[in-house]
Amino acid sequence: MSTRAVLEVIALDPEDAVAAQAGGADRLELVTDMAADGLTPSPRTFAGVRAAVDLDLRVMLRLADGFAAGDVDGLVRVAGELRAAGADQFVLGFLSPDGGVDLDAVERVAVELDGCHWTFHRAIDRAADRDALRKQLADLPGLDTYLTAGSASGVDDGLPTLLAEVRRRGEPGYAQRLLVGGGLRLDHVPTLRAAGVDGFHIGGAARPGGWDEPVSAAAVAEWRAALDGV
């Protein structure tokens, strides 16, 4: 059985995707508009990235900044459009005003995805009760990953939560892969790997020049080497 950790890199376009693949990424999270922390890309952008690389692509389903679902009909429609374009993996996550999971919105989108694999993203880090959220979503089809820093403020503060959750792997609500991202640094890797974390997600860390610059294959390769060397 392979012990290779999954390295997921945020990509905005085909140039990013090609660099991420060259650096050793396993998967891409495809988004647009990082000023709003990542929104849904167009089917055309998806098609361009899909043609450029053969990596797994998880496409963001998020129409506005924040973690409210907003236009659920619109989310369902765009999910259908992306599936028609060939997308088969997704990223989503919606909260209600009280910090609980917006189960109605998540379920409606999950029905449209019809079993496609998907990640519940860092909305979990803003949830009022992480454990309750996980248990409410435990049986939704396709959900196989939680993207989380363990805290809304990032991995530095969230590390104890991440380590506690990875120890619960296999319990109801904890069967999904823990994909750690959000303020993640290379010096966090040894502790997380030693605890059994096998999923890592980078955005800004793959772009030493900032978000106005493309993904750096060399930066991704540094993360690949760190994950493989632990």
ChimeraX attribute file (.defattr): number of C-alpha atoms within 10 A of each C-alpha:
attribute: neighborCount
match mode: 1-to-1
recipient: residues
	/A:1	3
	/A:2	4
	/A:3	8
	/A:4	13
	/A:5	17
	/A:6	19
	/A:7	22
	/A:8	26
	/A:9	28
	/A:10	28
	/A:11	27
	/A:12	23
	/A:13	21
	/A:14	20
	/A:15	16
	/A:16	24
	/A:17	30
	/A:18	20
	/A:19	22
	/A:20	30
	/A:21	20
	/A:22	15
	/A:23	21
	/A:24	21
	/A:25	25
	/A:26	18
	/A:27	21
	/A:28	25
	/A:29	23
	/A:30	27
	/A:31	24
	/A:32	20
	/A:33	13
	/A:34	14
	/A:35	9
	/A:36	12
	/A:37	12
	/A:38	21
	/A:39	19
	/A:40	23
	/A:41	21
	/A:42	16
	/A:43	19
	/A:44	11
	/A:45	17
	/A:46	24
	/A:47	16
	/A:48	15
	/A:49	23
	/A:50	19
	/A:51	10
	/A:52	16
	/A:53	18
	/A:54	13
	/A:55	17
	/A:56	16
	/A:57	25
	/A:58	24
	/A:59	30
	/A:60	23
	/A:61	24
	/A:62	29
	/A:63	20
	/A:64	16
	/A:65	15
	/A:66	14
	/A:67	23
	/A:68	20
	/A:69	23
	/A:70	15
	/A:71	13
	/A:72	17
	/A:73	13
	/A:74	15
	/A:75	22
	/A:76	18
	/A:77	14
	/A:78	21
	/A:79	25
	/A:80	16
	/A:81	14
	/A:82	23
	/A:83	19
	/A:84	11
	/A:85	15
	/A:86	13
	/A:87	21
	/A:88	19
	/A:89	20
	/A:90	24
	/A:91	24
	/A:92	25
	/A:93	25
	/A:94	25
	/A:95	22
	/A:96	16
	/A:97	10
	/A:98	9
	/A:99	18
	/A:100	19
	/A:101	27
	/A:102	18
	/A:103	16
	/A:104	13
	/A:105	21
	/A:106	20
	/A:107	14
	/A:108	14
	/A:109	23
	/A:110	22
	/A:111	14
	/A:112	16
	/A:113	22
	/A:114	12
	/A:115	14
	/A:116	17
	/A:117	17
	/A:118	23
	/A:119	24
	/A:120	22
	/A:121	20
	/A:122	24
	/A:123	22
	/A:124	27
	/A:125	19
	/A:126	18
	/A:127	21
	/A:128	15
	/A:129	13
	/A:130	19
	/A:131	14
	/A:132	14
	/A:133	19
	/A:134	19
	/A:135	13
	/A:136	15
	/A:137	17
	/A:138	17
	/A:139	11
	/A:140	13
	/A:141	16
	/A:142	17
	/A:143	22
	/A:144	17
	/A:145	19
	/A:146	26
	/A:147	24
	/A:148	26
	/A:149	27
	/A:150	27
	/A:151	21
	/A:152	17
	/A:153	13
	/A:154	17
	/A:155	21
	/A:156	15
	/A:157	14
	/A:158	19
	/A:159	19
	/A:160	12
	/A:161	16
	/A:162	21
	/A:163	17
	/A:164	12
	/A:165	16
	/A:166	19
	/A:167	14
	/A:168	12
	/A:169	15
	/A:170	11
	/A:171	12
	/A:172	15
	/A:173	18
	/A:174	20
	/A:175	17
	/A:176	19
	/A:177	18
	/A:178	24
	/A:179	24
	/A:180	28
	/A:181	23
	/A:182	24
	/A:183	20
	/A:184	20
	/A:185	13
	/A:186	11
	/A:187	9
	/A:188	13
	/A:189	19
	/A:190	15
	/A:191	13
	/A:192	19
	/A:193	16
	/A:194	11
	/A:195	14
	/A:196	16
	/A:197	22
	/A:198	20
	/A:199	21
	/A:200	24
	/A:201	24
	/A:202	23
	/A:203	20
	/A:204	16
	/A:205	22
	/A:206	28
	/A:207	20
	/A:208	13
	/A:209	12
	/A:210	12
	/A:211	15
	/A:212	8
	/A:213	12
	/A:214	20
	/A:215	29
	/A:216	20
	/A:217	20
	/A:218	17
	/A:219	17
	/A:220	26
	/A:221	19
	/A:222	15
	/A:223	22
	/A:224	20
	/A:225	12
	/A:226	14
	/A:227	20
	/A:228	13
	/A:229	9
	/A:230	11
